[in-house]
Structure formats: structure tokens, C-alpha cells
Amino acid sequence: MRSEKRFESKHVLITGGARGIGFEIARQFAMEAAVLSIIDFNAKTLSQSTKELGRIAPEVYPYLLDVSRRQQVNEAIAAAEKIHPIDVLINNAGIAFETPFLNIEEEEWRKILDINLSGMFYVAQAVCRFMARRKKGVVVNMGSKNGLDGEFGYAHYNTSKAGVIMLTKTMSLELAHLGIRVNAVCPGYIQTPMSMEIDPPEFTQDFVNRYIPMNRAGNVAEIAPLFLFLASDESSFITGQILIADGGQLAGQKPGEALLNKIKIG
Ligand SMILES: NC(=O)c1ccc[n+]([C@@H]2O[C@H](COP(=O)([O-])OP(=O)(O)OC[C@H]3O[C@@H](n4cnc5c(N)ncnc54)[C@H](O)[C@@H]3O)[C@@H](O)[C@H]2O)c1
């Protein structure tokens, strides 16, 4: 953990910040003295995480709402802006279900697209309208390796994350001259409450063995710093980019034992 405080007195708004990767991002911003606004639709985890973050961050403001409800989003962003102008938006909230393409019901399709893509758009537009007036701001969107490369059983999720990547690129083009940078992080397989709810441990082990060259899933502490980097002045000339952290999964086909045994070391 860095000892410097890159975000002292900066107001950072994080969606889906009550658990998983979003909570770890919030915790790492809190360690660097950011003022936090956390949006989440789970009342219990939002209240617990607000308490926990309150022990580290100078100020924490919870907002209980669903990012796919545009009116609720607009009201929360206006309220958060009144407290402190928002410097950084971390657009992280998302859901996933595993359902084969032929079996996806319309309701499930809509729910994933409404939250992962439309919800991201609602929050980003509401925040960027304020940032544009100040000609200053940073947005980091949560993509996924699945937005770049498909995965069985996730047609709706993969599609939503592909949309996140194009939303990120287009936002960056339209907002650069207004002093707003927009980038996305695309994690591969990360151990979080979400992935553990979907996949039993034996599935995770099999998936890792088959597909991930680093032979393991990632953890939240390895993903959060990428958001802080893209939100910081260290990335001041980076916009419209996709930062992939997937243990090598997208580098190419994972070589099997027979191929790896051909490597002669020293
Ligand atoms: N876990 C992974 O392997 C992985 C990989 C790549 C990308 N991601 C993405 O990272 C993000 C976080 O995933 P996670 O694994 O930490 O999941 P998680 O379920 O552990 O945490 C997600 C948080 O977002 C909140 N949330 C979900 N929908 C919301 C809504 N409509 N409005 C407000 N809050 C909402 C949840 O209540 C929860 O607190 C998601 O966008 C996910 O798609 C996860």
C-alpha cells in the first residue's frame, strides 16, 4: 500500500461500492484520504461498508439506490454534488447470471443490460454534466475480459460489457476537450462474492486450470489499484483506454503440460 495520499480531499463516487471489487476500490481510495460517496442497492451491505469505510475515510456518504433507475440516479448525483463537487467517478455496479443463450428469458436479458450498461450510462451522464461545467474530471468504468472475448452462458453479460468498452471509448472522444478522461478496467476471473455465488469451487479450479496461464483467479486487491492509477494524475495523458488484468487469459491459448515441458530452464 502506498504511503502518499493522491486523493486527499478529492470526492470519489463509487457505484456498487458495498462489496466485492467496488468495496476494495472504496477502501483503497479511503486509505488515500478521499471523501467517498457510495451508491449501492443492497441496504445491509451498504450500511456495513459505510461503517467500515468511515473508520478510514474522512467522510463517507451512502446512497441506497438502483443505478438502473434514472430518476433515483439523477437525484443522488445532485445531492452528492452539493456536498462536494465530484472529482472521480468509479462506475463499477454490475450483475451477472449464467444462462445459456437459448434459455435466456427477456426479463433476465433486460435486467443485465439495464444495470450493467444503461445504469452505467445514467450515472456517467449525470456526473459528467457537472464535470463538463468545471472542465475537469475522471471516469473509470468497470468492463470485463468478457467484453472482449465471449464466455459460454453469458450472452447478455458479455454483450453488456462489450457495450461498456464502446461507451468508454466514445465518452473519451467527446469529453477530452472538456478536461474529462474516461478509461475502463477489464478484469478476468476475480474471486468476489459475485463469482463465488455463481461458481462452485470445483468449477473455479477447473476454469483456472484450463484457461488462465497464471494458474489462479485474481483477487480484489490486485484490481483496485488499477482504478486508482487511472483516476490519478499518474495517468494524466491516458484516455479512451482499456486496461486488462486477467492472468494472461487473453494473451492466447493456454499451453498444456506437454508444451510447457519443452521449456528448458537454465
Ligand atoms: N468478479 C469477477 O470475476 C469480475 C470480473 C470482471 C468484471 N467484474 C465486474 O466487476 C463489478 C463488480 O463485481 P463483483 O464481482 O465485485 O460483484 P459483487 O456482486 O460482489 O459486487 C457488486 C456490488 O454492486 C452492487 N450492485 C449491483 N447492481 C446494482 C445496481 N443496480 N445498483 C446499485 N448497486 C448495484 C451490489 O449490491 C454489490 O454491492 C461488476 O460490474 C462485474 O461485472 C467482475
PDBQT file of the ligand as one rigid body, heavy atoms in Angstrom, charges set to zero:
ROOT
HETATM    1  N1  LIG A 301     -15.818 -10.965 -10.152  1.00  0.00    +0.000 N 
HETATM    2  C1  LIG A 301     -15.314 -11.053 -11.371  1.00  0.00    +0.000 C 
HETATM    3  O1  LIG A 301     -14.728 -12.080 -11.766  1.00  0.00    +0.000 OA
HETATM    4  C2  LIG A 301     -15.447  -9.887 -12.313  1.00  0.00    +0.000 A 
HETATM    5  C3  LIG A 301     -14.692  -9.900 -13.494  1.00  0.00    +0.000 A 
HETATM    6  C4  LIG A 301     -14.786  -8.844 -14.384  1.00  0.00    +0.000 A 
HETATM    7  C5  LIG A 301     -15.647  -7.787 -14.098  1.00  0.00    +0.000 A 
HETATM    8  N2  LIG A 301     -16.380  -7.794 -12.969  1.00  0.00    +0.000 N 
HETATM    9  C6  LIG A 301     -17.276  -6.654 -12.735  1.00  0.00    +0.000 C 
HETATM   10  O2  LIG A 301     -16.901  -6.001 -11.541  1.00  0.00    +0.000 OA
HETATM   11  C7  LIG A 301     -18.050  -5.371 -10.979  1.00  0.00    +0.000 C 
HETATM   12  C8  LIG A 301     -18.178  -5.776  -9.522  1.00  0.00    +0.000 C 
HETATM   13  O3  LIG A 301     -18.303  -7.188  -9.491  1.00  0.00    +0.000 OA
HETATM   14  P1  LIG A 301     -18.062  -8.036  -8.167  1.00  0.00    +0.000 P 
HETATM   15  O4  LIG A 301     -17.567  -9.355  -8.596  1.00  0.00    +0.000 OA
HETATM   16  O5  LIG A 301     -17.337  -7.230  -7.153  1.00  0.00    +0.000 OA
HETATM   17  O6  LIG A 301     -19.596  -8.242  -7.738  1.00  0.00    +0.000 OA
HETATM   18  P2  LIG A 301     -20.335  -8.203  -6.314  1.00  0.00    +0.000 P 
HETATM   19  O7  LIG A 301     -21.705  -8.755  -6.567  1.00  0.00    +0.000 OA
HETATM   20  O8  LIG A 301     -19.512  -8.858  -5.284  1.00  0.00    +0.000 OA
HETATM   21  O9  LIG A 301     -20.443  -6.637  -6.015  1.00  0.00    +0.000 OA
HETATM   22  C9  LIG A 301     -21.259  -5.816  -6.835  1.00  0.00    +0.000 C 
HETATM   23  C10 LIG A 301     -21.857  -4.699  -5.997  1.00  0.00    +0.000 C 
HETATM   24  O10 LIG A 301     -22.656  -3.893  -6.885  1.00  0.00    +0.000 OA
HETATM   25  C11 LIG A 301     -23.937  -3.694  -6.285  1.00  0.00    +0.000 C 
HETATM   26  N3  LIG A 301     -24.936  -3.534  -7.360  1.00  0.00    +0.000 N 
HETATM   27  C12 LIG A 301     -25.257  -4.450  -8.311  1.00  0.00    +0.000 A 
HETATM   28  N4  LIG A 301     -26.243  -3.964  -9.081  1.00  0.00    +0.000 NA
HETATM   29  C13 LIG A 301     -26.548  -2.720  -8.623  1.00  0.00    +0.000 A 
HETATM   30  C14 LIG A 301     -27.485  -1.735  -9.001  1.00  0.00    +0.000 A 
HETATM   31  N5  LIG A 301     -28.356  -1.945  -9.992  1.00  0.00    +0.000 N 
HETATM   32  N6  LIG A 301     -27.487  -0.556  -8.340  1.00  0.00    +0.000 NA
HETATM   33  C15 LIG A 301     -26.645  -0.348  -7.303  1.00  0.00    +0.000 A 
HETATM   34  N7  LIG A 301     -25.757  -1.257  -6.866  1.00  0.00    +0.000 NA
HETATM   35  C16 LIG A 301     -25.702  -2.433  -7.526  1.00  0.00    +0.000 A 
HETATM   36  C17 LIG A 301     -24.174  -4.956  -5.450  1.00  0.00    +0.000 C 
HETATM   37  O11 LIG A 301     -25.141  -4.767  -4.436  1.00  0.00    +0.000 OA
HETATM   38  C18 LIG A 301     -22.783  -5.217  -4.903  1.00  0.00    +0.000 C 
HETATM   39  O12 LIG A 301     -22.554  -4.497  -3.711  1.00  0.00    +0.000 OA
HETATM   40  C19 LIG A 301     -19.232  -5.774 -11.860  1.00  0.00    +0.000 C 
HETATM   41  O13 LIG A 301     -19.509  -4.764 -12.799  1.00  0.00    +0.000 OA
HETATM   42  C20 LIG A 301     -18.729  -7.022 -12.544  1.00  0.00    +0.000 C 
HETATM   43  O14 LIG A 301     -19.377  -7.251 -13.781  1.00  0.00    +0.000 OA
HETATM   44  C21 LIG A 301     -16.299  -8.806 -12.058  1.00  0.00    +0.000 A 
ENDROOT
TORSDOF 0
